[in-house]
Amino acid sequence: METQAVINAEKPEDRAAAPGRVLVLIDGSRISYAALDAAADIAGKRGADILGVYVEELNLVRSAGYGFSREVGSLSGISRPLDPGILEQRMRRLADHARAALARAVKQRGGKAALSVARGRVVDEVLALAGPDDLLVLGRAGWSSPAGARLGSTARGLIRKSPGRVLLWCEHKLPYQNRVVVFLNDHEEANHRAALAAAEISRHYHQPVTIIVGTDNEPAADRLDTIRRDLDVLGAGTRLRVISDTNPVTVARVLREERASQLVISRGCALFNEPGAEQLLAVLSLPVTVTP
């Protein structure tokens, strides 16, 4: 069973405003610098400060202290000792690169920026900085990898524990994409937070929104009424689709039909925990905002 409706609603100017900083995790990878560009763009649109976060992984530092530790060159494939002195130099160089990249990104878009450099476990250090009103931006390296790749442990931990929104960024260059798609669950407050996130994305990128409700049966009238009360933050042209089958194949079809540019989903949503969901998102290669 699948139903579809178009809902036109007024969009108040101030309802979808989102306070707080934009945090971005920078680890020296190409995708983390792409995430930095996205974070700087969002911070500029929000008028928010941006905080770059570079974490010197504690376990890596500790492992370099053992004489038997080795590292393998990603290009050469040559195994060599993991030298503590060289590792320290490499981490300082990466921090300097992160600081310079952050300065360039902010200079292009305006705003205030700072870089936090810490040594510890990545998830713990990021969570120590993030607040409930902050947006955390991560490069989605795991999901943009070849088929079969899985979401990394760092992203999993931050999605599960972050007090605010998490944006898993990937580079997407499909010109036909033009709608923000949001999946709702059975929790009214979580749905409202997801709707606010979709409204902000819609406003920033001038794109309409599609709301998808997954259910085994015809949704109850009171549930649809609750959803429609949230639609005043989403603006004219919002579409509502109700689908009975939320397996990844069906969801992929719906997202393509909706010409999705970004996906918004609560971390408690059943779809997010569906087997095969990670492979689905890898194939679609869309930025994903996960709300509490």
N, C-alpha and C positions, 0 to 999 in steps of 0.2 A: 504494500500500500504506500502510495506517495501522493501527497497533495502539495499544491503550490499556490501562493497568493502574493500579490503585490500590495504593500502597505505604504501609504503616504502619510507623513506626519510632520508636524512642526519640529524644528530642531533648535532649542534655545541656545544662545551663544555661550552661556556659562556652564551648562550642565556637564559637558564632557571634559572640562579642563582637568588636567592631571598634574598635581604639584610634585615636588621632589626632584632629586638629581637623576642624571643618567650615568650609570656605572658601566664600564666596558672592560672586559678581561682581555689583556694583551699578553700573548705568549711568544711573540716573534714569528708566528706562522702567517702565511699569506691571508688565510681566511680571517685571522684575528685583526689584521689591518683593514680588511674589508668591513668587518664588524665595527671597527673604530670610525670609519667614514660614515656608516649608517648611524652610529650613536651620535656623532657630531651633528649630522643633519637633523636628527630628532631633537637633540638638545637646542639647536637653533630655532626650530619650529616651536618648541615649548617655552623658549626663553629660560632654559634651565642650565645649571652648572653641570659640567661633565667631569667625572672622576675616572681616570684610567687606573687600572689595577694590574700590577705585575708581581707575580708571586714566584720566588725562588723555591722550587719544590724541595722540601726538607728531606724526603726519602732519597732523592737524587744526590743531594749534598752528602748525606750520610754514606750512601753506597760508594761514593768516590774515595772514601777513607779506607776501603778494603783493598789489599794488594791484588786480589784475584778479580776485581771489577774490570769489565771490558765494555767498550762501546763499538758499534758497527757503523761505518759510514753509510749514510742513506743512498749515496750515489756510487761510491767505490765498492761498497760491500766488504771493505777491509776491517778486520778486527784489531783494536788497539787498546792499550791500557786507558782507564778512565782516570786521568790525572787531576787531582784536586785543584792545583793551581790554575791549570788551563780552564777547568770548569768555572772557577770563580771569575776569571777574566771574561769568559763567554757570557756569564750571567750579567756582569756589569755592562758589557757591550750591548746586550739585548735591552737592558733597562734604559741605556742612553738612546738607543734607536726608538724605543717606545715613547720616551719623553719628546724626542724630536718630531715623531709622527703625530703625537697628540698636539703639539704646538702648531704644526702645519694645518691640521684639520680644523682647529679652532680659529686660526688666523683667517682661513677661507670663509668661515661661517659666522664668526663673532662669538662672544660669550666668554665665560671664565672656565678655566680647566686646571687640573692638578693631577699629578701622578703619585699613586701610593705604591711604594716598593716594600714588600714584606717577605719574610722567609718563614715557611711553615707548610701546612697542607692547604692546597688551593681552596677547597670548599670552606674550610674553617676560616681562612683569612678573608675570603670574600663575604661570608656571612657576618663577620665581625664589623664590616663596613656598611652593609646594605640595610636600609630601613624600609618600612611598609609602603612608603610613598615613592620609593626609588624604582626606576626601571633598570634592570640588569641585562646587558647585551652580551651575548656569547657568539663567537663564530661557530657555526654548526658543522664542524669538520667531519664528525662521525656520519651524519646523515647525507652529506654531500659527497661521500666516498663511493666507490663502486658498489654495485648491488651486493647485498649480504652484509654490509657494514652495519654495526650497531651503535646506538647512542653511547657515548663515552661515560665513564663513571663520574667524571667531574660535572658534566651537564646533568646527569641523572640526580646527583646529590643536590645541585643548586635548584633544579626544578622542584624537587621534593621538599626542600627546606627553606627556600627563599621567602622572606615575608612579603615581598611584592611581586610585580610582574617580571617575567623572564622572556626576553626576545632571543630566539635561536635564529641567527642570521645566516643566510646563504646568498650567494650571488645568483640572481635570476635575471634572465635577459629575454624572456618571452614577450614580444610586443603586444600580444592579444590580451594579456592578463589585465583585468580592470575592476575586479570586485573583491571586497574583503568578506571572507566567509567565517562565520562564528558558529561553533557547535555548542549547544546548550545541554545541561544535564538536569537532574531532578532537584537541584538545590537552588532555591530562589535567590539567596544572597550571592552565590557563586555565579549564577546567570547574570545578575545585575553587574557584577564586576567585569564579566566578559563583555557585556554590552557596552559598558563605558570604555573599555579598551578598544573595541571595534569602532566606536564613535570617534575616538581620538585619531585613530589611523585613517578613518574615512575623511575626517576634516582636513588632516594634514596633506593627504594625497588626492583629495577631491574624487574619491571613488565611492560608489554605492555599496551597500551591505546586503549580504544574504545570510539569514538566520536558518540554521538547520537543526531540527529537533528529531532525534532518533527515538523511536518508540515501537514496542511490539504491537500495540493496539492504537486505535484512534485516541489522540490525546484528550484528556479531560478538559471540559470547557473552562474550568477555573484556572487550569494551568496555562491555556492559551491566553486567557484574559490577563494573567500575570505577565506573560511575555509581551503582550501588546502594550501594557502599561510602561514597559521599559523602552518601547520603540520610539518614544518622543526624543530620545537622545541620539537616534540613528539617522533621522532625516528622511526626506522624500526619496522614493525609489527603493526603499527597503523591501526585500523579498523574504517571505517565510516559506520554507519547505519542510514537510514532515515526511520522514522516511522510516519504513519498518525494518529495513535491512541495513545494519551498520558495519557489515564486514568490509575490509579494506578495498576490495574490488569495487563494491558499490559506491563507497565513499570517493574513491578516485574518479569514478565516472561523474558523480555529482559535482565534484570540485572542477573538473574540466568543463562540464556544461555551464557552470557558473562563472567560468573564466576567472578563476581565483587568482588574486595577486598576493594575498596573505591569508593565513589561517589563524584564528583566535580560538583557544580551547582552554577550559578549566583543567587544572591538574587532577581534579576528581572526576572528570568526564569518563564515561565507560569507553568511549572510542579511544581515548588516550591509552587505556590499558588493554585494548583489544590485541590479540595475537596478530602479528604481521603489520601493526601500525607503523613501526619504524621503517620497514621496507617500503610501505606506502609513501611516507613522507620523503624518503630518499628518491624515489622515482619522480615524485611531483616537484621536488626541489623548490619548495616555497619557504619564505620566512614564516616562523611560527611563534606567536605570542602565547605564552602559558600564564594564565592568571591564577591567583590563589583560589 
